[in-house]
Amino acid sequence: MRQALWFALLAIWPVPGYSQESKPPSRTVLSPKATIPSPPRAETDPSEVAPAPGAKRQDVAPVSDKTYVIGAEDVLQITVWGDQRLTGNYIVRPDGYISMSLIRDVKAAERTPEQLRDDITERLKAGDFLKSPEVNVQVQQVNSKKVFIQGEVNKPGAFSLVIPTTVMEALVNAGGFRDFANQKNIVIQRGTQRFKFNFKEVTQGKNPAQNILLEPGDHIIVR
């Protein structure tokens, strides 16, 4: 009798140190087909990931060996197979010449890379330095042909004119306009000539003829 009463008291009497709150948390088991939801993707401003306006102009197509005319300050890579004395990079001097071992001064300016290659080849043959010289001339860097952009643009300065470039393209290379730029009255100064360019009109398809091709030495002025 006493034993039955003792078990009854244990059933209704709380055990010290134990409560429902102290139970360990139950684990949730995912079924094999369950998927964990992905965190929400942050909204990204397209302008933050878009390439800078001027970035693309550095990866332009190489200049043509047949049509490009070399000028002062251009960097040329000349390779003479089998002769390391002549192989290397050459900067065209202000007088239009480069200096090479064995054949000394060679005129490079006002010639195409192909014409310069032929001249070097003939001079090596004539001097009996190499019997069958194989010469390659490449323009490593264009420094002689530049346009200049100044005024209310984000990146004013000098820009190499490697390929045919319009006023619109040059302004893109300069990173676009600053806040207070007058986009309707842009001036292209070419020697004594002055050309007007209205950016607003061109972007609206009006008077596209004013979007002229630039020439070396042109100055684009944005006020």
Contacts in CASP RR format, 6 or more apart in sequence:
PFRMAT RR
TARGET T0000
AUTHOR 0000-0000-0000
METHOD contacts of the structure
MODEL  1
MRQALWFALLAIWPVPGYSQESKPPSRTVLSPKATIPSPPRAETDPSEVA
PAPGAKRQDVAPVSDKTYVIGAEDVLQITVWGDQRLTGNYIVRPDGYISM
SLIRDVKAAERTPEQLRDDITERLKAGDFLKSPEVNVQVQQVNSKKVFIQ
GEVNKPGAFSLVIPTTVMEALVNAGGFRDFANQKNIVIQRGTQRFKFNFK
EVTQGKNPAQNILLEPGDHIIVR
30 36 0 8 1.000
52 175 0 8 1.000
53 154 0 8 1.000
53 172 0 8 1.000
53 173 0 8 1.000
53 174 0 8 1.000
53 175 0 8 1.000
53 176 0 8 1.000
54 155 0 8 1.000
54 172 0 8 1.000
54 173 0 8 1.000
54 174 0 8 1.000
54 175 0 8 1.000
57 159 0 8 1.000
57 169 0 8 1.000
57 173 0 8 1.000
60 162 0 8 1.000
60 163 0 8 1.000
61 162 0 8 1.000
61 163 0 8 1.000
62 138 0 8 1.000
62 139 0 8 1.000
63 113 0 8 1.000
63 139 0 8 1.000
63 142 0 8 1.000
63 162 0 8 1.000
64 112 0 8 1.000
65 112 0 8 1.000
65 113 0 8 1.000
65 114 0 8 1.000
65 117 0 8 1.000
65 137 0 8 1.000
65 138 0 8 1.000
66 112 0 8 1.000
66 114 0 8 1.000
67 112 0 8 1.000
68 112 0 8 1.000
68 113 0 8 1.000
68 139 0 8 1.000
69 110 0 8 1.000
69 111 0 8 1.000
69 112 0 8 1.000
70 76 0 8 1.000
70 92 0 8 1.000
70 108 0 8 1.000
70 109 0 8 1.000
70 110 0 8 1.000
70 111 0 8 1.000
70 112 0 8 1.000
70 113 0 8 1.000
70 116 0 8 1.000
70 139 0 8 1.000
70 144 0 8 1.000
71 92 0 8 1.000
71 96 0 8 1.000
71 108 0 8 1.000
71 109 0 8 1.000
71 110 0 8 1.000
71 144 0 8 1.000
71 145 0 8 1.000
72 92 0 8 1.000
72 93 0 8 1.000
72 94 0 8 1.000
72 95 0 8 1.000
72 96 0 8 1.000
72 109 0 8 1.000
72 143 0 8 1.000
72 144 0 8 1.000
73 91 0 8 1.000
73 92 0 8 1.000
73 94 0 8 1.000
73 143 0 8 1.000
73 144 0 8 1.000
74 91 0 8 1.000
74 92 0 8 1.000
74 108 0 8 1.000
74 139 0 8 1.000
74 141 0 8 1.000
74 142 0 8 1.000
74 143 0 8 1.000
74 144 0 8 1.000
75 89 0 8 1.000
75 90 0 8 1.000
75 91 0 8 1.000
75 92 0 8 1.000
75 139 0 8 1.000
75 140 0 8 1.000
75 141 0 8 1.000
75 143 0 8 1.000
76 89 0 8 1.000
76 90 0 8 1.000
76 91 0 8 1.000
76 92 0 8 1.000
76 98 0 8 1.000
76 108 0 8 1.000
76 113 0 8 1.000
76 116 0 8 1.000
76 137 0 8 1.000
76 138 0 8 1.000
76 139 0 8 1.000
76 140 0 8 1.000
77 88 0 8 1.000
77 89 0 8 1.000
77 90 0 8 1.000
77 137 0 8 1.000
77 138 0 8 1.000
77 139 0 8 1.000
77 140 0 8 1.000
78 86 0 8 1.000
78 87 0 8 1.000
78 88 0 8 1.000
78 89 0 8 1.000
78 90 0 8 1.000
78 100 0 8 1.000
78 120 0 8 1.000
78 135 0 8 1.000
78 136 0 8 1.000
78 137 0 8 1.000
78 138 0 8 1.000
79 87 0 8 1.000
79 88 0 8 1.000
79 135 0 8 1.000
79 136 0 8 1.000
79 137 0 8 1.000
80 86 0 8 1.000
80 87 0 8 1.000
80 120 0 8 1.000
80 124 0 8 1.000
80 130 0 8 1.000
80 133 0 8 1.000
80 134 0 8 1.000
80 135 0 8 1.000
81 133 0 8 1.000
81 134 0 8 1.000
81 135 0 8 1.000
81 136 0 8 1.000
83 129 0 8 1.000
83 130 0 8 1.000
83 133 0 8 1.000
85 101 0 8 1.000
85 102 0 8 1.000
86 100 0 8 1.000
86 101 0 8 1.000
86 102 0 8 1.000
86 124 0 8 1.000
89 140 0 8 1.000
90 98 0 8 1.000
90 99 0 8 1.000
90 100 0 8 1.000
90 108 0 8 1.000
91 98 0 8 1.000
92 98 0 8 1.000
92 108 0 8 1.000
92 109 0 8 1.000
92 144 0 8 1.000
93 99 0 8 1.000
96 107 0 8 1.000
96 108 0 8 1.000
96 109 0 8 1.000
96 110 0 8 1.000
97 105 0 8 1.000
97 106 0 8 1.000
97 107 0 8 1.000
97 108 0 8 1.000
97 109 0 8 1.000
98 105 0 8 1.000
98 106 0 8 1.000
98 108 0 8 1.000
99 105 0 8 1.000
99 106 0 8 1.000
100 106 0 8 1.000
100 120 0 8 1.000
102 124 0 8 1.000
102 127 0 8 1.000
102 129 0 8 1.000
103 120 0 8 1.000
103 123 0 8 1.000
103 124 0 8 1.000
103 127 0 8 1.000
103 129 0 8 1.000
106 116 0 8 1.000
106 119 0 8 1.000
106 120 0 8 1.000
106 123 0 8 1.000
107 119 0 8 1.000
108 116 0 8 1.000
109 144 0 8 1.000
111 119 0 8 1.000
113 137 0 8 1.000
113 138 0 8 1.000
113 139 0 8 1.000
114 137 0 8 1.000
116 137 0 8 1.000
117 135 0 8 1.000
117 136 0 8 1.000
117 137 0 8 1.000
120 133 0 8 1.000
120 135 0 8 1.000
120 137 0 8 1.000
121 133 0 8 1.000
121 135 0 8 1.000
124 130 0 8 1.000
124 133 0 8 1.000
124 135 0 8 1.000
125 131 0 8 1.000
125 133 0 8 1.000
142 160 0 8 1.000
142 161 0 8 1.000
142 162 0 8 1.000
143 160 0 8 1.000
144 216 0 8 1.000
145 160 0 8 1.000
145 161 0 8 1.000
145 162 0 8 1.000
145 216 0 8 1.000
145 217 0 8 1.000
146 158 0 8 1.000
146 159 0 8 1.000
146 160 0 8 1.000
146 161 0 8 1.000
146 216 0 8 1.000
146 217 0 8 1.000
147 158 0 8 1.000
147 159 0 8 1.000
147 161 0 8 1.000
147 165 0 8 1.000
147 170 0 8 1.000
147 214 0 8 1.000
147 215 0 8 1.000
147 216 0 8 1.000
147 217 0 8 1.000
147 218 0 8 1.000
147 219 0 8 1.000
147 220 0 8 1.000
148 157 0 8 1.000
148 158 0 8 1.000
148 159 0 8 1.000
148 217 0 8 1.000
148 218 0 8 1.000
148 219 0 8 1.000
148 220 0 8 1.000
149 155 0 8 1.000
149 156 0 8 1.000
149 157 0 8 1.000
149 159 0 8 1.000
149 170 0 8 1.000
149 171 0 8 1.000
149 173 0 8 1.000
149 174 0 8 1.000
149 219 0 8 1.000
149 220 0 8 1.000
149 222 0 8 1.000
150 156 0 8 1.000
150 157 0 8 1.000
150 219 0 8 1.000
150 220 0 8 1.000
150 221 0 8 1.000
150 222 0 8 1.000
151 181 0 8 1.000
151 221 0 8 1.000
151 222 0 8 1.000
151 223 0 8 1.000
152 177 0 8 1.000
152 178 0 8 1.000
152 180 0 8 1.000
152 181 0 8 1.000
152 182 0 8 1.000
152 222 0 8 1.000
152 223 0 8 1.000
153 171 0 8 1.000
153 174 0 8 1.000
153 175 0 8 1.000
153 176 0 8 1.000
153 177 0 8 1.000
153 178 0 8 1.000
153 181 0 8 1.000
153 222 0 8 1.000
154 174 0 8 1.000
154 175 0 8 1.000
154 176 0 8 1.000
154 177 0 8 1.000
154 178 0 8 1.000
155 173 0 8 1.000
155 174 0 8 1.000
155 175 0 8 1.000
155 176 0 8 1.000
156 174 0 8 1.000
157 174 0 8 1.000
159 170 0 8 1.000
159 173 0 8 1.000
159 174 0 8 1.000
161 214 0 8 1.000
161 215 0 8 1.000
161 216 0 8 1.000
164 213 0 8 1.000
165 173 0 8 1.000
165 213 0 8 1.000
165 214 0 8 1.000
166 211 0 8 1.000
166 212 0 8 1.000
166 213 0 8 1.000
166 214 0 8 1.000
167 186 0 8 1.000
167 188 0 8 1.000
167 197 0 8 1.000
167 210 0 8 1.000
167 211 0 8 1.000
167 212 0 8 1.000
167 214 0 8 1.000
167 220 0 8 1.000
168 199 0 8 1.000
168 202 0 8 1.000
168 211 0 8 1.000
170 214 0 8 1.000
170 220 0 8 1.000
171 177 0 8 1.000
171 186 0 8 1.000
171 199 0 8 1.000
171 220 0 8 1.000
171 222 0 8 1.000
174 220 0 8 1.000
177 183 0 8 1.000
177 199 0 8 1.000
177 222 0 8 1.000
181 222 0 8 1.000
181 223 0 8 1.000
182 222 0 8 1.000
182 223 0 8 1.000
183 198 0 8 1.000
183 199 0 8 1.000
183 200 0 8 1.000
183 222 0 8 1.000
184 198 0 8 1.000
184 199 0 8 1.000
184 200 0 8 1.000
184 201 0 8 1.000
185 196 0 8 1.000
185 198 0 8 1.000
185 223 0 8 1.000
186 196 0 8 1.000
186 197 0 8 1.000
186 198 0 8 1.000
186 199 0 8 1.000
186 220 0 8 1.000
186 221 0 8 1.000
186 222 0 8 1.000
186 223 0 8 1.000
187 194 0 8 1.000
187 195 0 8 1.000
187 196 0 8 1.000
187 197 0 8 1.000
187 220 0 8 1.000
187 221 0 8 1.000
187 223 0 8 1.000
188 194 0 8 1.000
188 195 0 8 1.000
188 196 0 8 1.000
188 197 0 8 1.000
188 212 0 8 1.000
188 214 0 8 1.000
188 218 0 8 1.000
188 219 0 8 1.000
188 220 0 8 1.000
188 221 0 8 1.000
189 218 0 8 1.000
189 219 0 8 1.000
189 220 0 8 1.000
189 221 0 8 1.000
190 215 0 8 1.000
190 217 0 8 1.000
190 218 0 8 1.000
190 219 0 8 1.000
195 210 0 8 1.000
195 212 0 8 1.000
196 210 0 8 1.000
197 210 0 8 1.000
197 211 0 8 1.000
197 212 0 8 1.000
197 220 0 8 1.000
198 206 0 8 1.000
198 207 0 8 1.000
198 210 0 8 1.000
201 207 0 8 1.000
201 210 0 8 1.000
202 208 0 8 1.000
202 210 0 8 1.000
202 211 0 8 1.000
214 220 0 8 1.000
END
